[in-house]
Amino acid sequence: MIRTERKYVEVLRILKEHPDPMGAKRLSELMAERGFVLSDRAVQYYLSYLDTMGFTEKVGNLGRILTPLGLVETDNALVDDRIGFIISKLERLAYRSTFDPVTSTGDVAYNLSIVPLESAENVKAAFDEVARAGCGFFNSYRMIDHDPRIPSGHVGFMTLCSIAMDGVFQRRGIPVRMAFGGRLEIENGIPRQFRDLIGYRGTTIDPLELFINSGLTSISSFVGSKTGIALANVREVPCAARPQVEETIRQMNACGFVFPVTLGNHVFNLPSNPYRLSIVALSGLNYIGNAVEHGIRIRTEIGAGNIPFSKIFNEI
């Protein structure tokens, strides 16, 4: 039953994303955000079943948490059920982004990386290289240490997620589609072609995270010599929106955003489309990729949430 019932899997996923004990009321609210409108009583029924399966357990009156068995079950949920999960998460973050580039106010989506305290200076050096080279989505980042998600003896790094761009476009009535994540080949500072592309709507994991973990980038080479392979995303918008898109990009650039690499009907080795513009933007994950290439152990939650834009700037 658990392997064929989507609602059960969604409950498990929510509990995995929120490690602290969670009650039925909050679960019901989060389920509704994902398209499952259930009463508190219905959620209690699902939780009771998950308890009997050994996937969840009650922590006093605080709510439920995942058991080790439940964590395994969540990771092993049907592949076809997990397809589209990443893009759905990013689209939720875009919807919740309220950033206005005219006033430089509002919320933006961010990634959160956690590293041991002894590695903090090395991570900062790796991130600074990316910022100076201009191959991140945004020209700054922030170090944090006072956050309940950061364990003792560790430090956090916030980097802007490129989905913030989608939020701005959407609020201006510009339909935008996150199409691909890829490895962009750059030679002497000139982008040449994509080596690989993965569609966001047909994958169970983030494409750019996959490229980093597979050792398929050479960001450290690029920041040193302007030649290497960096991470980039491809978005598509209607051609008719080009004037509004270009004006939005200009305004966001003035706020410190570093994009696009290029845009057009036929860019690099992507298929030509007379009706849609492709917007190629370097990813904020180039910060993380460069740190990994330096041999630093770093754990990152992509699309960790939304925060006010003013809080992303690092206090050095």
C-alpha positions as CSV (number, residue, x, y, z in Angstrom):
1,M,0.0,0.0,0.0
2,I,2.7,2.5,1.0
3,R,4.4,2.1,-2.4
4,T,1.3,3.0,-4.4
5,E,-0.3,5.7,-2.3
6,R,1.1,9.1,-3.2
7,K,-0.3,10.8,0.0
8,Y,1.7,8.5,2.2
9,V,4.9,9.2,0.3
10,E,4.2,13.0,0.5
11,V,3.8,12.8,4.3
12,L,7.1,11.0,4.5
13,R,8.8,13.6,2.4
14,I,7.5,16.4,4.5
15,L,8.8,14.8,7.6
16,K,12.2,14.2,6.0
17,E,12.4,17.9,5.0
18,H,11.4,19.0,8.6
19,P,13.4,16.8,11.0
20,D,11.8,18.4,14.1
21,P,8.6,16.7,15.4
22,M,5.5,17.8,13.5
23,G,1.9,17.7,14.4
24,A,-1.1,16.8,12.2
25,K,-2.2,20.5,11.8
26,R,1.1,21.7,10.4
27,L,1.3,18.6,8.2
28,S,-2.2,19.3,6.9
29,E,-1.1,22.8,5.9
30,L,2.1,21.6,4.1
31,M,0.1,18.9,2.3
32,A,-2.3,21.6,1.1
33,E,0.6,23.5,-0.4
34,R,1.4,20.4,-2.4
35,G,-2.1,19.9,-3.7
36,F,-3.4,17.5,-1.1
37,V,-6.2,19.0,0.8
38,L,-6.7,16.8,3.9
39,S,-8.4,17.5,7.2
40,D,-6.4,17.2,10.4
41,R,-8.3,14.0,11.2
42,A,-7.4,12.5,7.8
43,V,-3.7,13.3,8.4
44,Q,-4.0,11.6,11.8
45,Y,-5.3,8.5,10.0
46,Y,-2.3,8.5,7.6
47,L,0.1,9.0,10.5
48,S,-1.5,6.1,12.5
49,Y,-0.9,3.8,9.5
50,L,2.7,5.0,9.1
51,D,3.2,4.3,12.8
52,T,2.1,0.7,12.4
53,M,4.4,0.3,9.5
54,G,7.3,1.5,11.6
55,F,8.0,4.5,9.3
56,T,7.1,7.2,11.8
57,E,7.0,7.5,15.6
58,K,5.3,9.9,18.0
59,V,7.5,12.1,20.2
60,G,5.3,12.9,23.2
61,N,2.8,15.7,22.3
62,L,5.2,17.3,19.9
63,G,4.3,15.3,16.8
64,R,5.8,12.7,14.6
65,I,9.3,12.2,13.2
66,L,10.7,9.7,10.7
67,T,12.2,6.5,11.9
68,P,15.4,5.1,10.2
69,L,13.1,2.7,8.4
70,G,10.9,5.6,7.3
71,L,13.9,7.5,6.0
72,V,14.9,4.4,3.8
73,E,11.3,4.1,2.6
74,T,11.2,7.8,1.6
75,D,14.5,7.5,-0.3
76,N,13.2,4.3,-2.1
77,A,9.8,5.6,-3.1
78,L,8.8,4.8,-6.6
79,V,11.0,6.6,-9.1
80,D,8.1,7.7,-11.3
81,D,6.5,9.2,-8.2
82,R,9.6,11.2,-7.5
83,I,10.0,12.5,-11.1
84,G,9.2,16.2,-11.1
85,F,9.8,16.6,-7.3
86,I,12.8,18.9,-7.7
87,I,11.1,21.2,-10.2
88,S,8.0,21.3,-8.0
89,K,10.1,22.4,-5.0
90,L,11.8,25.1,-7.1
91,E,8.5,26.4,-8.5
92,R,7.1,26.7,-5.0
93,L,10.2,28.8,-4.0
94,A,9.7,31.0,-7.1
95,Y,6.1,31.6,-6.2
96,R,7.1,32.7,-2.7
97,S,9.8,35.0,-4.0
98,T,8.6,38.7,-3.7
99,F,11.8,40.4,-4.8
100,D,11.4,43.8,-6.6
101,P,14.6,44.8,-8.4
102,V,13.4,48.4,-8.6
103,T,13.4,48.9,-4.9
104,S,15.8,46.0,-4.0
105,T,13.4,44.7,-1.5
106,G,11.4,41.5,-0.9
107,D,12.2,37.9,-0.5
108,V,14.6,35.7,-2.6
109,A,15.2,32.0,-2.7
110,Y,18.5,30.7,-1.3
111,N,20.7,27.6,-1.0
112,L,22.2,26.7,2.4
113,S,25.6,25.0,2.7
114,I,26.9,23.6,6.0
115,V,30.6,23.0,6.7
116,P,32.8,22.2,9.7
117,L,34.0,25.3,11.4
118,E,37.6,24.4,10.7
119,S,36.8,24.5,6.9
120,A,35.1,27.9,7.0
121,E,38.1,30.0,5.8
122,N,38.8,27.6,3.0
123,V,35.2,27.7,1.9
124,K,35.2,31.5,2.1
125,A,38.3,31.6,-0.1
126,A,36.7,29.3,-2.7
127,F,33.5,31.3,-2.7
128,D,35.4,34.6,-3.1
129,E,37.1,33.1,-6.2
130,V,33.7,32.5,-7.8
131,A,32.5,36.0,-6.8
132,R,35.6,37.7,-8.3
133,A,35.3,35.6,-11.5
134,G,31.6,36.5,-11.9
135,C,30.5,32.9,-12.4
136,G,27.9,32.8,-9.7
137,F,24.3,33.8,-10.1
138,F,24.8,36.6,-7.6
139,N,28.0,38.5,-6.7
140,S,27.8,37.9,-2.9
141,Y,27.0,35.4,-0.3
142,R,26.6,35.3,3.5
143,M,28.1,33.3,6.3
144,I,25.8,32.4,9.2
145,D,26.3,30.6,12.5
146,H,23.1,31.3,14.5
147,D,20.6,29.0,12.8
148,P,18.8,26.0,14.3
149,R,19.7,24.0,11.1
150,I,23.4,24.4,11.7
151,P,24.9,21.9,14.1
152,S,27.4,22.8,16.8
153,G,30.9,23.1,15.5
154,H,29.7,24.1,12.0
155,V,29.0,27.2,10.0
156,G,26.5,28.0,7.2
157,F,26.9,29.7,3.9
158,M,23.9,31.2,2.1
159,T,24.0,31.7,-1.7
160,L,21.2,33.0,-3.9
161,C,19.3,30.4,-5.9
162,S,18.7,31.3,-9.5
163,I,15.0,30.5,-9.1
164,A,14.8,34.0,-7.7
165,M,14.8,35.2,-11.3
166,D,11.7,33.1,-12.0
167,G,9.9,34.8,-9.2
168,V,10.6,38.2,-10.6
169,F,9.5,37.2,-14.1
170,Q,6.3,35.6,-12.8
171,R,5.3,38.7,-10.8
172,R,5.7,40.8,-13.9
173,G,3.4,38.5,-15.9
174,I,6.2,36.8,-17.9
175,P,5.7,33.1,-18.3
176,V,9.0,31.3,-17.5
177,R,10.0,27.7,-17.7
178,M,13.0,26.1,-16.1
179,A,14.1,23.8,-18.9
180,F,17.6,22.4,-18.3
181,G,20.6,22.3,-16.0
182,G,23.9,21.8,-17.8
183,R,27.7,21.9,-18.0
184,L,28.8,24.9,-20.0
185,E,32.2,24.8,-21.7
186,I,34.0,28.2,-21.5
187,E,37.3,29.0,-23.3
188,N,39.3,32.1,-22.5
189,G,36.2,33.7,-21.0
190,I,34.0,32.9,-24.0
191,P,31.1,30.4,-23.5
192,R,31.3,27.8,-26.3
193,Q,28.7,25.0,-25.9
194,F,26.9,22.8,-23.4
195,R,28.7,19.5,-22.8
196,D,25.6,17.9,-21.1
197,L,22.1,18.9,-20.4
198,I,19.5,17.3,-18.1
199,G,15.8,18.4,-18.1
200,Y,14.4,19.4,-14.8
201,R,11.0,17.9,-15.4
202,G,12.3,14.4,-16.1
203,T,14.7,13.9,-13.2
204,T,14.4,12.8,-9.5
205,I,17.5,14.8,-8.4
206,D,18.9,18.2,-9.1
207,P,20.9,18.1,-12.4
208,L,23.6,20.5,-11.2
209,E,24.1,18.7,-7.9
210,L,24.6,15.5,-9.9
211,F,27.3,17.2,-12.0
212,I,29.1,18.4,-8.9
213,N,29.0,15.1,-7.1
214,S,30.2,13.2,-10.2
215,G,33.3,15.4,-10.6
216,L,32.1,16.7,-14.0
217,T,33.0,20.4,-13.5
218,S,36.2,22.4,-13.6
219,I,35.1,25.6,-12.0
220,S,38.4,26.0,-10.2
221,S,40.1,26.1,-13.6
222,F,37.7,28.7,-14.9
223,V,38.2,31.1,-11.9
224,G,41.9,30.9,-12.4
225,S,42.3,30.9,-16.2
226,K,38.8,31.7,-17.6
227,T,38.8,28.3,-19.2
228,G,36.8,25.4,-17.8
229,I,33.4,23.9,-17.3
230,A,30.9,25.7,-15.1
231,L,27.3,25.0,-14.2
232,A,24.5,26.9,-15.9
233,N,20.7,26.7,-16.2
234,V,18.5,27.3,-19.3
235,R,15.1,29.0,-19.0
236,E,12.6,29.6,-21.7
237,V,10.3,32.6,-22.1
238,P,8.0,33.7,-25.0
239,C,9.7,35.8,-27.6
240,A,7.0,38.4,-27.3
241,A,8.2,39.2,-23.8
242,R,11.8,40.0,-24.9
243,P,11.6,43.8,-24.1
244,Q,10.2,43.2,-20.6
245,V,12.8,40.4,-20.1
246,E,15.7,42.6,-21.1
247,E,14.5,45.4,-18.9
248,T,14.1,43.1,-15.9
249,I,17.6,41.7,-16.5
250,R,19.0,45.2,-16.5
251,Q,17.3,46.0,-13.2
252,M,18.5,42.8,-11.6
253,N,22.0,43.3,-12.8
254,A,22.0,46.7,-11.0
255,C,21.2,44.8,-7.8
256,G,24.2,42.5,-8.1
257,F,22.7,39.6,-10.1
258,V,25.1,38.2,-12.7
259,F,23.2,36.9,-15.7
260,P,22.6,36.1,-18.5
261,V,25.4,34.4,-20.2
262,T,23.3,34.9,-23.3
263,L,19.7,34.8,-24.6
264,G,18.1,34.2,-27.9
265,N,16.2,31.9,-30.2
266,H,19.2,29.8,-30.9
267,V,22.0,29.8,-28.4
268,F,25.1,27.5,-28.3
269,N,24.2,24.0,-29.3
270,L,20.5,24.2,-28.1
271,P,17.8,23.5,-30.6
272,S,16.4,26.6,-32.4
273,N,12.9,27.7,-31.4
274,P,11.4,30.7,-33.3
275,Y,8.7,31.2,-30.6
276,R,10.7,31.0,-27.4
277,L,13.8,32.7,-26.0
278,S,16.4,30.7,-24.1
279,I,18.0,32.5,-21.2
280,V,21.3,30.9,-20.1
281,A,22.4,31.9,-16.6
282,L,25.4,30.7,-14.6
283,S,24.2,28.9,-11.4
284,G,24.7,29.9,-7.8
285,L,25.9,26.3,-7.3
286,N,29.2,27.3,-8.9
287,Y,30.1,28.5,-5.4
288,I,29.5,25.1,-4.0
289,G,31.1,23.3,-7.0
290,N,34.4,25.3,-6.6
291,A,34.6,24.4,-2.9
292,V,34.0,20.7,-3.7
293,E,36.8,20.8,-6.3
294,H,39.1,22.1,-3.6
295,G,38.5,19.0,-1.6
296,I,36.2,20.6,1.0
297,R,33.4,18.6,2.6
298,I,30.3,20.6,2.2
299,R,26.6,19.7,2.6
300,T,24.1,21.8,0.7
301,E,20.3,22.1,0.7
302,I,19.3,23.4,-2.7
303,G,16.3,25.8,-2.4
304,A,16.5,25.9,1.4
305,G,13.8,28.6,1.6
306,N,13.1,32.3,1.1
307,I,14.7,35.3,3.0
308,P,14.7,39.1,2.7
309,F,17.1,40.2,0.0
310,S,18.9,42.5,2.4
311,K,20.0,39.5,4.5
312,I,22.1,37.8,1.7
313,F,25.0,40.3,1.9
314,N,28.0,38.9,3.8
315,E,29.2,41.1,6.6
316,I,33.0,41.0,6.2
